[in-house]
Amino acid sequence: MTRTLILTAALAVAATEGKAQSTQVTHVDREKVAAALAKGGALVTASDFTVQGIRRAVPGQVEIHEKETDIFYITDGEATFVTGGTMVGGKQTAPNQLRGTDVRGGEARHLKKGDVIVIPAGVAHWFKEVTPTINYLTIKVIKP
């Protein structure tokens, strides 16, 4: 698990290279991380990145983040996750955020504990099926 977390952190640093970065060091103790992974919740919020624990029991909507790269580290559970393709029924729900009902095309992957997936900004993505729940750490790297 430590290797995967180091890999996740390295990916986050690589994704922010060359961009303005937060300068404040933040430490989150393992109890707060465990609680966020078990129930869902924010761990760190900055102007150029966020870190959250997510617990998902149902599929979500298709999403496209125009300025956010998502990095997911799966800590428990399994899901069918679709990336790419063309969003169906897409509507802007917030600045630089689109949500839709389906994906035409795209690539389905089976995510499970220990997996890391990186979804660049502008790529459609969707938790199509969750069996029965999935917990994951999300790092969002935000472009200016």
FENHU-V598414 format. One record per pair of residues at least 12 apart in sequence whose C-alpha atoms are under 6 Angstrom apart, sorted by the first residue. I is the first residue (numbers start at 1). GAP is how many residues later the second one is. Records with the same first field share a line. If there is no record, write none. Layout:
I: GAP  GAP
This chain:
36: 17
37: 16  17  98
39: 16
40: 13  14  15
41: 12
48: 94
49: 91  92  93
50: 89  90
51: 87  88
52: 85  86
53: 83  84
54: 81  82
55: 79  80
56: 77  78
57: 76
58: 72
59: 68  69  70  71
60: 67
61: 39  40
62: 37  38  39  63  64
63: 35  36  61  62
64: 33  34  58  59  60
65: 31  32  56  57
66: 30  55  56
67: 54  75  76
68: 53  72  73  74
69: 50  51  52  71  72
70: 48  49  69  70
71: 46  47  67  68
72: 44  45  65  66
73: 42  43  63  64
74: 39  40  41  62
75: 38  39  60  61
76: 37  58  59
77: 35  36  56  57
78: 33  34  53  56
79: 31  32  50  51  52
80: 29  30  48  49
81: 27  28  45  46  47
82: 25  26  43  44
83: 23  24  41  42
84: 22  39  40
85: 19  20  21
86: 17  18
87: 16
88: 12  13  14  15
89: 12
